[in-house]
Amino acid sequence: MNQDAWNFLFIGASFALYILIALRSRAGSTKEYYVASGGVSPLANGMATAADWMSAATFISMAGIIAASGYDASRFLMGWTGGFVLLTTLIVPYLRKFNKFTVTDFLGDRFYSNVARAVGVICAVFICMTYIMGQMRGVGLVFSRLFDIEIWLGVLIGAAIVFFYAGLGGMKGITYTQVAQYCVMVFAYTIPAVFISMLLTGNVVPQLGLVGDFTKEGADSIPLLTKLNTLNTELGFTQYTDGSLTKLDMFCITAALMCGTAGLPHVIVRFFTVKSVKAVRSSACWTLLFISVIYLTAPAVGAFARTNLLSEVHGTKYVEAPSWFKNWEDRGLIAWVDKNGDGIMQHQSGNAFEGKPVYADQRSEGGPREVTNTLTANGNEVFYEKDILVMANPEMAGLPMWVIALVMAGCVAAALSTAAGLLLVLSTSISHDLMKKIISPNMSDARELAWARGASFTFLAIAAYFGINPPSDFVAKTVAFAFGLAASSFFPTILMGIFSKRINREGAIAGMIAGVGLTLSYIIYFQFIAGHKDYVLGISPEGIGFFGMLVNFAVAFSVSAITPAPPQEIVEMVQRIRNPQDAGAATHE
């Protein structure tokens, strides 16, 4: 079989499995739609949460950024894993005791205000929409390469599939689909890593390959990271193991990712699907185990991709370029222009073009795709989108066609699993938190489900648009903005709601508005308006969520101190949520 046949076989089989699960898990009530009736086992929920967590940003883009920037990319590994520990120790056991469908439910009842609930809905929409845009972009990239189509069409295909099984089955359908998607992802990520590690270093364990010696094709034994550092510096890049971000920016980004993780509504709601608080803790342990498999492999995958890219591209004549290079060039995701007329590809530090390459319709005979925009005045002749490195890595390494097809299936699974979870939060924010709880309290279950599915379609259409026209070059960078918004809105407000009896509705509302307002305005200004990167104190938009979180805390405590204390029943409710005796009782529900 050729590569296309293998691709269709793996993708088709996985799609058939997802659709079959969706049909067998159709939600018939709001409880099934929102929390899968609260009856998911800890093991299954651990797999589903890991799949929900390991989005396109993790599967596709994190290793791409590790390959491109080396040490600097450790902010994603530290922030996302550390944040999950915060989530499972400080937040989800207490919210599970509260026994509601959504995070916004907690905010509305804890702060005894529909205004707080409405602000929570707005924050959830901003966070999830920012996050889902990155997922849809990832879907488009995979389908573009897989089906030899334009990215925009790939985004639309992915959106249709997500709507089918998320809109049909709700949390019940999503949960068991995500179990299958995790299995696909973990094999798709680790099997190629094992192959490439053996080819480059002779080690069957990728983590050992990362710290081992580069031995490909009988080369002189030299540590892989030393070889990477040498290749980077020779081509004008910083050393792979050195960082270019300032310490302050690195700290802020890591902290924003960590706290944002603990405030992500689509991850929190996953723990509402298990039977008890004891099951929450067990499920969290399983989830950490499952995500560690991929997170501990990502640094090796990134380093291998960087090594293969520099070895395969720089100094190679275009007429002798490997087939993978021309395949991705046809998708507009790699480009080369011969600046010095020697026919040899030069990949060096600096941008090869003004912005991204803009292609003419025609292609010269046997030559590269023609680029129409002005070239920059440096020696770099090669452009590539970092998000493709995980997908292109097996091709660069010359792995078997079935391994390449497996990676494609894993990339699709990663993007679809998280997109489905985000879509569920978006739809429930409208149908349950806004319509049912605020506008129309007497709404029937059937009507509420109709609103949920209608909201799913609307939000997915918006996400597809931004997936086609992304606001950032990196899927992971776009997703990092969502973490900043979550860090500045939900995380501090939930934390104060659980552990402070004095925080009242006025403080919570003011804190959320101030925190997310600062974060969102900073991101919009520097990402879309300002024509420069003269960040305040050198803090990038990815890291501003940490300061937004501090502003949220400060405003909430200040406003609460000068306004009336919460009612006594709210104070008692907080006490019940935190009471160890009650927690023990909940364990045996």
Secondary structure, 3 states (H helix, E strand, C coil): CCHHHHHHHHHHHHHHHHHHHHHHCCCCCHHHHHHHHHCCCHHHHHHHHHHHHCCHHHHHHHHHHHHHHHHHHHHHHHHHHHHHHHHHHHHHHHHHHHCCCCHHHHHHHHCCCHHHHHHHHHHHHHHHHHHHHHHHHHHHHHHHHHHCCCHHHHHHHHHHHHHHHHHHHHHHHHHHHHHHHHHHHHHHHHHHHHHHHHHHHCCCCHHHHHCCEECHHHCCCEEHHHHHHHHHHHCCCCCCCCCCCCHHHHHHHHHHHHHHHCCCHHHHHHHHCCCCHHHHHHHHHHHHHHHHHHHCCHHHHHHHHHHHHHHHHCCCEHHHCCHHHHHHHHCCCEEECCCCCCCECCCCCCCCECCCCCEEEEECCCCCEEECCCECCCCCCEEECHHHHHHHHHHHCCCCHHHHHHHHHHHHHHHHHHHHHHHHHHHHHHHHHHHHHHHCCCCCHHHHHHHHHHHHHHHHHHHHHHHHCCCCCCHHHHHHHHHHHHHHCHHHHHHHHHHCCCCCHHHHHHHHHHHHHHHHHHHHHHHHHCCCCCCHHHCCCCCHHHHHHHHHHHHHHHHHHCCCCCCHHHHHHHHHHHCHHHHHHHHCC
